Amino acid sequence: MAARSNPQQAPAGAAAGLGSTMPDRIARALATRIVDGALAPGQRLVEASIAAEFGVSHGPVRDALRALERQGLVTIAPYRGAVVREVSVREVTELYQVRAALVGLRARWIAEDAGHQAFARELKPKIAALRAMVRATARATLRGDGEADGYVDAALAVNAAFTASVANPWLRSMLESLSMQTARYTRLGLQDARRRRDSAAAWHGLIQAIDAGDGDAAERIARENSLALRDAAIRALEGRAAVPRKKAAPRAR
């Protein structure tokens, strides 16, 4: 996946739980790189290099890495330091099972809220933009990472808008945390052009259900879309695992 040109800019929703202090800004930049795939699972995050890049001491870097560990993006091990967390297929499955339940509840609450029509009016242009992106590339296979990334960024922004509208602080906090942990797998699953097409159709159906105040339909569509994304991400992970690694060339003697 292509890395963004601006490492300080986190994709929408990917770092919603981070504030604006120096450790927060460092954590946000690193989160962006992890979500984009610029920092791969298992890759070490060297404190000295990060401190030099941001022009700070090691203290803010350690605080940033601890924040990323709390968000499930980094593992800090004795003697090895911080590494980008590797997540198994089982963990992805479990994360998305929880996410599906929560986004379903979120959709129901929005649809059954008195302001559901105003919310739908606000979000319809953004969801129409998702459908336009899909239509623009309907006759082509995936042309490159930039094409997929544009759709993913827009979809993450829509998802963040849904979460921000939730009045219940507990649900909002849990969804923000899950967004941080699942954003890179969302990006991975949406590399597939057909999944993007189905995703755009699901968002369209969801906003229609919310506009109509149909909580049952809204919950069902949101859950199904999340589970379909889970399945696409798992297929992509399994596909990566199946690709044999190149053997190192033998050393000259």
VOGU-869399 format. One record per residue: residue in three letters; residue number from 1; z, y, x of N, C-alpha, C in turn. Coordinates in steps of 0.001 Angstrom, whole numbers. Atoms other than C-alpha are relative to their C-alpha. Layout:
REM residues N
  code  pos      nup   nnorth    neast     caup  canorth   caeast      cup   cnorth    ceast
   Ala  NUM        Z        Y        X        Z        Y        X        Z        Y        X
...
***
This chain:
REM residues 253
  code  pos      nup   nnorth    neast     caup  canorth   caeast      cup   cnorth    ceast
   Met    1        0    -1194      829        0        0        0        0     1243      862
   Ala    2      102    -1227     -781     -801     3467     1178     1278      805     -108
   Ala    3    -1172     -864       20     2093     5661     2178     -405     1398     -397
   Arg    4      295    -1370      378     2287     9174      752       20      905     1217
   Ser    5       49     -939    -1101     1528    12131     2964     1289      789      138
   Asn    6    -1243     -765      -28     4829    13798     2050     1179     -936     -162
   Pro    7    -1079      983       96     7733    11463     2896     1234      539     -684
   Gln    8    -1185     -564      633    10262    13888     1419      -66     -100    -1518
   Gln    9      172      -19     1450     8826    13549    -2086      155    -1399     -568
   Ala   10     -234     1323      575    10297    10586    -3970     -777     -149    -1282
   Pro   11      646      222     1256     8302     9028    -6793      980      160    -1143
   Ala   12     -874     -297     1142     9645     9934   -10212      835    -1203     -366
   Gly   13     -893     1061      430    12672     7890   -11109      486     -901     1115
   Ala   14     -375      931    -1057    12885     6107    -7785     1291      373      687
   Ala   15    -1223     -442     -663    15770     8199    -6464      802      904     -906
   Ala   16     -653     -868      982    17241     9613    -9629     1491      129      229
   Gly   17    -1438      -40     -201    20783     8784    -8560      427      763     1236
   Leu   18     -321     -691    -1230    20579    10865    -5373       43     1504     -227
   Gly   19     -160    -1434      180    21714    14475    -5086     -825      807      979
   Ser   20      789     -914     -815    20672    17321    -2770      649      321     1348
   Thr   21     -581     -204    -1318    22938    17109      316     -945     -572     1058
   Met   22      851      535    -1058    21434    16254     3709      -73    -1529      -50
   Pro   23      129     1460      151    22371    12538     3377     -857     -390    -1198
   Asp   24      819      300     1177    20817    12607     -108    -1477      185      304
   Arg   25     1408     -264     -306    17596    14130     1226     -561    -1070      930
   Ile   26      450     1078     -887    17400    11557     4002     -194    -1293     -799
   Ala   27       95     1215      825    18091     8739     1523    -1230       47     -892
   Arg   28     1160     -125      887    15411    10092     -816    -1305     -247      758
   Ala   29     1207      207     -801    12805    10189     1958     -178    -1467      360
   Leu   30       84     1421     -353    13637     6647     3062     -297     -850    -1225
   Ala   31      277      733     1237    13639     5431     -551    -1476       63     -334
   Thr   32     1427     -156      251    10116     6818     -949     -797     -975      851
   Arg   33      747      870     -910     8927     4884     2072      189    -1473     -349
   Ile   34     -255     1381      400    10577     1678      879     -804     -344    -1250
   Val   35      725      238     1251     9075     2001    -2603    -1497      -87      252
   Asp   36     1431       -5     -305     5637     2778    -1162     -445    -1207      811
   Gly   37      356     1101     -882     5785     -182     1203     -227      436     1429
   Ala   38      132     -462    -1379     5624     2030     4302     1093     -604      870
   Leu   39    -1065      750     -664     8945      409     5233       79    -1367     -666
   Ala   40      144     1336      576     8568    -3320     4733     1339     -716      -85
   Pro   41    -1215      812       61    11259    -5807     3661      295     -644     1345
   Gly   42     -406      562    -1281    13223    -6933     6702     -111      967     1162
   Gln   43      180     -959    -1091    12303    -3837     8732     1304      729      306
   Arg   44    -1226     -686     -410    15141    -2263    10737     -150     1498     -172
   Leu   45      -68    -1448      109    16151     1314    10064      923      482     1121
   Val   46     -746     -342    -1210    17250     2655    13452      611     1389     -157
   Glu   47     -709    -1260      210    19894     5362    13147     -482     1096      935
   Ala   48      373    -1017     -981    18891     7153    16337    -1363      604     -322
   Ser   49     1347     -489      321    15233     7408    15295       19      885    -1235
   Ile   50      -83     -785     1233    16099     8668    11826      688     1332      265
   Ala   51     -723    -1226     -328    18589    11187    13201     -903      978      743
   Ala   52      913     -859     -752    15966    12513    15631    -1070      593     -915
   Glu   53     1038     -483      921    13343    12781    12874      497     1157     -859
   Phe   54     -520    -1015      908    15601    14837    10604      828     1077      701
   Gly   55     -735    -1000     -758    17341    16750    13369     1464       85     -366
   Val   56    -1415       39      381    20845    15633    12409      740     -976      900
   Ser   57     -812      982     -716    23729    13675    13902      -73    -1346     -717
   His   58       39     1336      608    24289    10005    13131      788      -57    -1315
   Gly   59     -835       53     1196    26893    10792    10426     -787       81    -1304
   Pro   60      779      -75     1239    24471    11983     7686     -934    -1190     -190
   Val   61      889     1166       98    22143     9095     8510      779    -1211     -515
   Arg   62     -817     1128      472    24948     6558     8054      317      154    -1485
   Asp   63     -289     -237     1414    25871     8178     4742    -1229     -311     -858
   Ala   64     1245      262      734    22222     7995     3639     -253    -1498     -130
   Leu   65      232     1446       20    21959     4325     4572      985     -709     -924
   Arg   66     -979      592      920    25175     3519     2707     -398      262    -1453
   Ala   67      469     -304     1361    23753     5273     -376    -1135     -937     -394
   Leu   68     1109      916      285    20608     3148     -126      493    -1435     -173
   Glu   69     -589     1327      187    22755       32      234      581     -126    -1408
   Arg   70     -547       26     1370    24549      932    -3016    -1111     -113    -1040
   Gln   71     1127       47      936    21150     1341    -4676     -790    -1301       99
   Gly   72      661     1298     -100    20074    -2130    -3553    -1277        8      814
   Leu   73     1232      -75     -784    17312     -979    -1182      193     -419     1457
   Val   74     -291      235    -1415    19027    -1587     2157     1177     -960      122
   Thr   75    -1138      851     -353    21316    -4206     3671      516      441     1360
   Ile   76     -600     -379    -1270    23738    -3203     6411      797    -1190      512
   Ala   77     -625     1199     -557    24731    -6133     8624      665      332     1330
   Pro   78     -663     -221    -1293    27202    -6222    11544     -930     -351     1159
   Tyr   79      755      203    -1234    25515    -5933    14951    -1509      173     -164
   Arg   80     1442     -178      206    22065    -5625    13352     -311     1369     -560
   Gly   81      235    -1302      601    22472    -2367    11471     -670     -130    -1356
   Ala   82      628      -40     1322    20474    -1408     8389    -1413     -565       56
   Val   83     1364      523      149    17374    -3287     7288     -412      175    -1460
   Val   84      513      -58     1359    15149    -2927     4253      265    -1337     -672
   Arg   85     -449     1229      663    16463    -5437     1757    -1176     -845     -482
   Glu   86      979      954      500    14385    -8511     1077      543     -594    -1299
   Val   87     -419      488     1310    14551    -9567    -2567     -797    -1253     -335
   Ser   88      665     1253      339    13778   -13112    -3663     -643       87    -1378
   Val   89      633       74     1320    11624   -14044    -6639     1066     -156    -1081
   Arg   90    -1061      182      986    14786   -15165    -8403      691     1327     -311
   Glu   91     -660    -1283      218    16405   -11753    -7890     -889      958     -789
   Val   92      930     -837      769    13279    -9964    -9156       17     -421    -1465
   Thr   93      -58      516     1368    13353   -12208   -12214     1253      495     -719
   Glu   94    -1267     -406      617    17007   -11409   -12877       60     1506     -233
   Leu   95       19    -1456      159    16553    -7668   -12305     -805      411    -1221
   Tyr   96      871     -392     1108    13701    -7458   -14774      485     -532    -1342
   Gln   97     -592      461     1258    15509    -9547   -17364      998     1026     -524
   Val   98     -952    -1051      388    18276    -6942   -17367     -751     1258     -397
   Arg   99      774    -1212      280    15750    -4107   -17243     -680      -85    -1371
   Ala  100      694      150     1279    13818    -5513   -20214      950      248    -1163
   Ala  101     -976     -205     1067    16956    -5585   -22337      357     1476     -139
   Leu  102     -426    -1395       44    17910    -2028   -21380    -1119      940     -440
   Val  103     1086     -886      455    14464     -439   -21811     -302     -243    -1476
   Gly  104      151      263     1433    14255    -2175   -25186     1008      789     -807
   Leu  105    -1042     -772      668    17553     -614   -26201     -311     1490       58
   Arg  106      382    -1408     -156    16393     2742   -24828    -1083      382    -1009
   Ala  107     1098     -297      923    13198     2588   -26894      489       44    -1447
   Arg  108     -527       16     1367    15081     1680   -30062      784     1280     -292
   Trp  109     -809    -1191      225    17544     4539   -29655     -865     1252     -128
   Ile  110      887    -1168       86    14765     7049   -29045     -732       10    -1333
   Ala  111      756       87     1255    12783     5800   -32054      868      315    -1205
   Glu  112     -884     -191     1144    15812     5941   -34330      774     1319       51
   Asp  113     -635    -1310     -113    16983     9354   -33110     -710     1000     -912
   Ala  114      583     -996      902    16438    12344   -35376    -1140      777      657
   Gly  115     1041     -759     -693    14272    13980   -32702    -1150     -855      501
   His  116     1016      927     -522    11897    11013   -32282    -1413      574      -40
   Gln  117     1358     -547       94     8800    12903   -33443     -241     1088     1039
   Ala  118      131    -1025    -1031     9437    15837   -31111     -169     -652     1378
   Phe  119      135      731    -1255     9879    13379   -28230    -1415     -567      128
   Ala  120     1347      578      -30     6622    11647   -29159    -1050     1076      287
   Arg  121      960    -1086     -251     4747    14977   -29233       -5      399     1470
   Glu  122     -104     -401    -1408     6024    15801   -25759     -611    -1035      942
   Leu  123      444     1065     -906     5140    12428   -24237    -1441     -456     -231
   Lys  124     1358      482      285     1792    11742   -25904    -1040      462     1020
   Pro  125     1001     -394    -1011     -235    13863   -23432      138     -775     1314
   Lys  126     -205      741    -1247     1333    12052   -20463     -487    -1443     -139
   Ile  127      456     1372      219      606     8658   -21993    -1512      -27     -174
   Ala  128     1461     -106       92    -2927     9775   -22868     -614       76     1397
   Ala  129      495      -86    -1377    -3336    10595   -19169      -33    -1374      657
   Leu  130        3     1368     -526    -2380     7007   -18294    -1226     -759     -494
   Arg  131     1155      694      572    -5040     5682   -20649    -1305      530      586
   Ala  132     1199     -588     -597    -7586     8101   -19197     -239     -539     1401
   Met  133      133      575    -1343    -6877     6806   -15687     -593    -1396      -65
   Val  134      496     1372      141    -7507     3261   -16863    -1465        2     -415
   Arg  135     1388      -63      463   -10718     4179   -18696     -941      438     1121
   Ala  136      841     -525    -1076   -12013     6028   -15634     -418    -1079      989
   Thr  137      299     1070     -961   -11952     2804   -13614     -246    -1336     -697
   Ala  138      129     1238      773   -12629      265   -16380    -1168     -857      474
   Arg  139     1186      758     -407   -16000     -729   -14931       49     -436     1453
   Ala  140     -110      331    -1419   -14738    -1246   -11421     1233     -834      263
   Thr  141    -1201      686     -461   -12355    -3545    -9651      823      998      784
   Leu  142     -877     -896     -739    -9514    -2062    -7674     -733      538     1230
   Arg  143      742     -618    -1101   -11140      412    -5253      874      308     1200
   Gly  144     -862     -344    -1121    -8109     1144    -3153     1393      327     -485
   Asp  145    -1393     -234      345    -4411     1804    -3047      218     1324     -700
   Gly  146     -195    -1313      583    -4790     5481    -3939     -183       -6    -1494
   Glu  147      274       96     1426    -6218     4612    -7335     1196     -593     -746
   Ala  148    -1159      634      623    -3323     2289    -8187     1228      892      105
   Asp  149    -1180     -836     -203     -732     4651    -6722       38     1174     -960
   Gly  150       41    -1106      954    -1907     7503    -8940      504     -426    -1362
   Tyr  151     -460      511     1286    -1350     5376   -12020     1497     -295       49
   Val  152    -1417      360     -102     2021     4084   -10793      875     1248      -22
   Asp  153     -794    -1229      -19     3283     7588   -10061      111      602    -1395
   Ala  154      -11     -552     1358     2286     8744   -13546      851     -857     -933
   Ala  155     -792      891      849     3845     5668   -15180     1492      131      311
   Leu  156    -1405     -197     -368     7094     6142   -13232      531     1320     -557
   Ala  157     -412    -1292      563     7166     9776   -14384      256     -126    -1498
   Val  158     -212      232     1432     6800     8661   -18008     1297     -761     -214
   Asn  159    -1228      782      114     9537     6079   -17535     1229      877      242
   Ala  160    -1121     -892     -301    11808     8728   -15991      266      954    -1160
   Ala  161     -160     -889     1156    11168    11027   -18973      702     -717    -1150
   Phe  162     -684      795     1025    12238     8245   -21347     1490      -95      322
   Thr  163    -1401      151     -380    15442     7670   -19390      757     1323     -107
   Ala  164     -662    -1304       37    16221    11390   -19121      338      433    -1421
   Ser  165     -225     -399     1394    16050    11697   -22906     1187     -719     -636
   Val  166    -1086      797      567    18844     9150   -23439     1312      770      107
   Ala  167    -1252     -757        2    22089    10852   -24463     1166     -809      560
   Asn  168    -1095      853     -459    24307     7871   -23597       22      -43     1527
   Pro  169       -5      -77    -1472    25372     8447   -19942       72    -1361      674
   Trp  170     -110     1331     -604    26168     4769   -19327    -1365     -665       73
   Leu  171     1324      602        4    22738     3568   -20355     -920      732      972
   Arg  172      850     -784     -900    21055     6406   -18474      284     -351     1464
   Ser  173     -364      333    -1373    22981     5606   -15285     -498    -1386      401
   Met  174      462     1353     -310    22160     1891   -15461    -1516      -45      157
   Leu  175     1455      -17     -100    18473     2604   -16044     -466      689     1280
   Glu  176      355     -686    -1247    18349     5046   -13132      203     -917     1204
   Ser  177     -264      929    -1093    19910     2459   -10835    -1053    -1102       46
   Leu  178     1016     1045       47    17471     -219   -11981    -1358      526      426
   Ser  179     1260     -595     -435    14562     2160   -11456      -77       26     1517
   Met  180      -47      -18    -1462    15635     2555    -7846     -292    -1381      564
   Gln  181      128     1348     -535    15799    -1211    -7346    -1333     -661     -328
   Thr  182     1226      681      428    12612    -2156    -9194    -1277      789      263
   Ala  183     1200     -828     -131    10232      717    -8364    -1041     -615      927
   Arg  184      989      566     -932     8658    -1060    -5388     -690    -1222     -587
   Tyr  185      627     1160      629     8035    -4167    -7493     -881      434    -1171
   Thr  186      892     -602      992     6636    -2020   -10288    -1313      386      672
   Arg  187     1204     -396     -736     4218     -605    -7735     -823    -1215      391
   Leu  188      694     1218     -408     3372    -4086    -6512     -716     -638    -1188
   Gly  189      602      625     1174     2756    -5454   -10009    -1170      787     -548
   Leu  190     1058     -849      562      567    -2501   -11009    -1161      203      962
   Gln  191     1191      -15     -842    -1805    -2984    -8085    -1168     -701     -708
   Asp  192     1026      730      741    -3682    -5279   -10488     -593      884    -1096
   Ala  193      650     -908      945    -6247    -3321   -12536      214     -433    -1451
   Arg  194     -212      470     1379    -5847    -5522   -15628     1415      260     -477
   Arg  195    -1382     -307      387    -2081    -5061   -15581      164     1481     -307
   Arg  196      -39    -1432      308    -2595    -1289   -15474     -593      277    -1378
   Arg  197      610     -164     1326    -4871    -1536   -18496      975     -418    -1092
   Asp  198     -966      476      995    -2284    -3592   -20400     1220      912      -62
   Ser  199    -1137     -917      -51      478    -1235   -19257     -296     1265     -802
   Ala  200      366    -1217      733    -1364     1819   -20592      -39     -258    -1499
   Ala  201       42      349     1425    -1961       50   -23911     1417     -147     -564
   Ala  202    -1385      172      457     1740     -843   -24131      690     1346     -166
   Trp  203     -596    -1333      125     2825     2746   -23477     -534      719    -1243
   His  204      582     -625     1184      427     3910   -26174      632     -577    -1271
   Gly  205     -620      624     1168     1788     1383   -28676     1450      413     -155
   Leu  206    -1403     -383       39     5344     2335   -27737      176     1409     -556
   Ile  207     -173    -1377      475     4871     6061   -28316     -399      119    -1467
   Gln  208      359       12     1423     3186     5333   -31648     1167     -517     -840
   Ala  209    -1154      548      725     6158     3217   -32723     1139     1013      -59
   Ile  210    -1052    -1026      -26     8566     5976   -31652     -348     1124     -964
   Asp  211      427    -1067      898     6537     8583   -33531      250     -395    -1454
   Ala  212     -197      500     1365     6785     6395   -36650     1471     -296     -305
   Gly  213    -1411      302      207    10538     5903   -36149      285    -1473     -171
   Asp  214     -126     1451      151    10076     2126   -35935      768     -577     1188
   Gly  215     -830      474    -1088    12991      963   -33787     -284    -1436      378
   Asp  216      286     1407     -283    12144    -2747   -34106    -1232     -139      882
   Ala  217     1245       82     -761     8582    -2295   -32858      161      618     1379
   Ala  218     -189     -668    -1284     9618      126   -30120      754     -892      975
   Glu  219     -777      880     -869    12211    -2287   -28746     -837    -1184      462
   Arg  220      817     1171     -359     9813    -5238   -28845    -1061      359     1029
   Ile  221     1072     -394     -921     6968    -3386   -27102      559      310     1382
   Ala  222     -596     -355    -1289     9232    -1996   -24383      448    -1238      762
   Arg  223     -452     1228     -651    10776    -5400   -23662    -1183     -808      528
   Glu  224     1159      802     -397     7412    -7172   -23567     -729      623     1184
   Asn  225      674     -669    -1109     5907    -4570   -21259      773     -194     1299
   Ser  226     -817      195    -1191     8826    -4875   -18830     -118    -1432      522
   Leu  227      100     1396     -418     8610    -8674   -18781    -1389     -322      551
   Ala  228     1350      197     -530     4842    -8567   -18261     -117      576     1404
   Leu  229      -11     -593    -1330     5389    -6273   -15306      748     -895      980
   Arg  230     -735      960     -827     7974    -8713   -13960     -918    -1137      445
   Asp  231      874     1128     -311     5446   -11547   -14150    -1078      390     1005
   Ala  232     1032     -461     -934     2786    -9479   -12362      576      196     1394
   Ala  233     -640     -204    -1301     5212    -8525    -9595      291    -1329      681
   Ile  234     -303     1313     -573     6256   -12154    -9116    -1279     -668      504
   Arg  235     1273      567     -468     2615   -13283    -8910     -418      634     1321
   Ala  236      369     -684    -1234     2007   -10644    -6249      886     -445     1163
   Leu  237     -912      465    -1043     5112   -11700    -4298     -356    -1415      452
   Glu  238      352     1377     -341     4109   -15362    -4463    -1324      -54      744
   Gly  239     1273      -65     -712      590   -14450    -3378      180      415     1444
   Arg  240     -287     -423    -1372     1957   -12669     -335      609    -1135      812
   Ala  241     -678     1093     -709     4167   -15624      542     -973    -1117      368
   Ala  242      950     1081     -229     1179   -17964      332     -982      313     1127
   Val  243      926     -379    -1069     -827   -16000     2914      597     -405     1338
   Pro  244     -573      443    -1284     -335   -17734     6278       23     1130     1016
   Arg  245      -96    -1006    -1045      862   -15529     9078     -855     -410     1193
   Lys  246      812      266    -1171    -1394   -15182    12099      877     -492     1145
   Lys  247     -752      506    -1140     -228   -17204    15045     -207      917     1207
   Ala  248       91     -834    -1193      532   -15279    18184     -901     -685     1026
   Ala  249      877      539    -1024    -2029   -15704    20961      816     -602     1130
   Pro  250     -774      621    -1087     -891   -18038    23749       29      916     1234
   Arg  251     -144     -830    -1186      426   -16292    26830     -794     -590     1167
   Ala  252      739      455    -1201    -1664   -16429    29991      982     -528     1020
   Arg  253     -880      585    -1023     -188   -18564    32707     -624      152     1360
***
